[in-house]
Amino acid sequence: MRIGALIPVRLSSERLPGKALMKLGNGCVIDQILLRAEACDHIKDKADIVVCTTGAAADDPLVNHVTAAGYSVFRGHTDDIIRRFGDAMAHFSFDAVVQIDGDDPFSATEYMNATMDAVIADQHLDIAIVNGLPLGVAVKSFTRAAMEKVLAQYQTARNDTGFIYFFTKSGICTVRELDPISDDHVHETVRLTLDYPDDLKMMNALIDACPDQQPVSLSELVQVVYDNPGLVDVNRYVEEEYWQRTADKVHLEYRDASGEVQTIKA
């Protein structure tokens, strides 16, 4: 199998424009994500880690940064991430991919390994996801067959919010939900996804409190949060707005097996 990683990113995000290139630790946000992807057992070459961005000139600085570091870029549709992913998988001839969100600089390498292990072990499985982890840590792995199923049935081209629901909530794909590998990976309230300025403030404070070695393991990250409980309060207040915005934006249509149009909501 040819295995890669797909990371959707664009610099013109509504709430925090340019966040992928904002300072985080000793580098920037996208550097943290790429570093964690490169540590995945199933990624054999950093060129198989693909930042999926748009063709807009605004994303040129991101493209330059990623390619200069030796990773790959695919430029595709602005709002249709499903199409962007499908075209990227075809372009790179990937049989399966780890999918990492560009908002999540603490995406856990441990679960890149676990989800891809599950996909490889079961030829009938389309996608493996993880439940029960802090928001912004979990990743997914899916096959080219899953991508082709979704491409054949999805209808909503503006799917930049909630696109993964076509795989997990439509019945189009066979899904396996993994539980946390360890209780040391679980924290009920910490928020580790990046959408607001205070998310970035919290993440920099977290990195400052972490061990020097990179990438820091998920258990180490969670332990630092337990040791520094005030970190949670820095950005926890945005949760309600975050989920309300998701609910407002997610309205995804697809055709079921009988050809009827169905709707997915968050």
N, C-alpha and C positions, 0 to 999 in steps of 0.2 A: 504493500500500500504506500502511496505517496501522501504524506501527512504534512499539513501546514497549519498556520495560525492566521486568522482573520480578525483585524481590529478596525472597526468603523470609527473614523475620526473626521471632523471638519472644524475649521477655526471659527466659523461664523455661528457658533452656538448662541442661543437667545439670552440665556441668563448670565453666562460668563464667557464672553467672546475671547478667543485665543487661548483658552485654558490649557490646551495640550502642550503649549510651549512656555507656560508659566513656571516659575522656579519652584521646585520641590526637592528638598534635600540638596545634594551636590549637583543635581542636574535639573531637568524639567519633568513635567508630568508624564509625557510620552516615554521618556527614558526609563522611568520606573516600570512601565508596562512592558516595554521591549525587553528589559533585563529579566523580568519574571517569565516571559514567554520563552526566552532563550534557554532558561534553566529547565524547561519541560523535557522529560525523558524522550518524548516522541519527536522532538524537533531536532533534526540532525544537522541542519545548516541554517544560519541566521537569515539567509536569503529566502527561506521558506516562511518567514514571519512577514506578513503583508499588511501594511496599513492601507485600508480601503477608504480613500477620500474622494473628493469631487474634482471635477475639471475646472472649477472656479479659480481665477487668479489669486483670490484671497487665500487659497490653500497652498500656494507655491512655497511659502516659507516652511511649512510642515513637510512638504515633499523633499525640499533641499536638506532639511535636518535629518530626516529618516534615511535617505539614500546615502548621505555622507557618512552615516554610521554603519553602512553595510547591509541594511535591511531593505526589503522590497516595498514598492508602492503600487497600488492599482487605483486608477482614477476612473470614476463612473458616475452614475446618476446621483443628483443632489439629494433628493428626498426618498427615492426608492432604494432602500438598503437591500431588499430581497433581490432585486435585479443586479445591484452592485456586487453582492456576494456571489450570485450565480455566474456572472461574467468573470469574476475573479477566480472562482474555482475552475472554470473552463480554461481560462488563460494559463493558469499555473498547473493544470492537470492534476489537481488534488483529488484524492479518493475520499479523504475525510479531513476535517479541520477542527481545531480548538477555536472556539469563538470567544474573544475577550472584548469587553466593552471599553471604549476609549475614555469613558468617565471613571474608570476604576483602576487607579494606579497600584492598589494593593491586591489585585486579582491573584488568587492563590495558586501557585505552581502545583501544590499538592493535588489540587482538584482538576488541573489541566491533565495531570497524569491519570487520576482516577476515572474521569469521564471518558477519556480516550481509551483507557484499558477496557472499560465496559463496552464501548462501541466495537472495539476489535474482537472482543471475546464472543460477541453474539451477532451473527451475520443477519439476523432478523431485526436487529435494533437500528432505528434511525437516528435517535438523539438521546444523549444522557445529560441530565441536569442535576443540580444539587439543591436540596432544601435545608433550612435550619442554620445557615451561616449568616454572619453579619452582612447587611446590605453593602454591596460593592466589592465583595470578596469572591462570590461564586462565579463560575464559568460554565460553558457548555461545550460539548463536542457532538458533531453530527456528520453524517455521511453525504457523499455526492448524491446517492439515491434519494435521501431526504430532501436535499436541495431541489432536485428535479421534480419531486412530488409537489413541493410548495410552489415552485415556478409554474407548474401546470394548473394550479387551482386558485392562487391568490388573485384578488381583484383590486385591492386598494393600493395605488401606486405611491401615495404619500404615507409611508409607514416607518418614518425615522423614529417615532416613539411607539414601542410595543411590537416591533417587527418579529421578535422571537415567538410571540403568541401564535403566529401561523404554524410554527413547529409544535408548540406545546399545548395549545388550547383548542385546536380545530379538529382534532381527530385525523388529520391528514397523515401524521407520522406516528410510528410506534415510539413511545417515550419510556425511559427508565429514570426514576427519581432516586438519587442516591442520598443517603443520610450522612451527616458529618462523620468523618473517620475517627475523630477524637473529641471528647468533651472540652479539651483544651482549645478547640477551634471555635467555640461557641461564646457569644456575648449577646445578650438580649436587646441591648439598647444602642450600642455604638453604631454610628453612621460613617461608612467608608466609601461613599461615592461622591463625585465632585460635580456640583451644579451651581454652588453659591460661593461668594467670597469667604464666608466663614467655614465652609468645607475645606478650602485650601489652607486657611489659618490653622484649623485643627490638624490637618495632615502634616503640615510642617512641624507643628509642635510634637506630633507623634514620632516623626522621624528623628527629631532632635533627641528624643528620649530613648530611642532604640539602640541596640548594639551596633557597632561600627560595620560589621560584615553585611554585605548586600548580595542577593536580596534577603531580607529578614523573613524567617519562616512565619507562617500564620500563627502558630502557638506563641511565638515570641511577641508578635504584634498584639495579640489578645492579652497576654500577660502584662505588657506595658500599659494597656488601657486599664486593666484591673489595678495596677500599681499607681496609676494617675487618674483617678475617677473624674476629676474635673475636666478632662479632655472631652468627655461625652457631652457636657453641657455647652461646649463652644458652638456646636452646630445642630444639636438635637432639635432645636426649636423650628427648623425648616421642614421637618418631616411631614407635617400635616399639609403644608403647601405643596410639597413634592408629590405626594400621593394624589392630592386633588387635581393637580395639573395633569398627571398621568391619566387619571380617570376621564378628564375632560378631553384629552387629545386622542385617546385610543378608541377608534371606531373603524375596525378592520373587516373587510368583506372578502369572502372566498366562496368558491363553488364546492359543494359537498359531492359525494360519490354519485348522487342522483342528478347532479347538475343544478340543484337549487342554491341560490345565493344565501349564505348565512353570515351572521355578524358576530364578531368577537369584541367584547368590552372588557376593560381592566377590572 
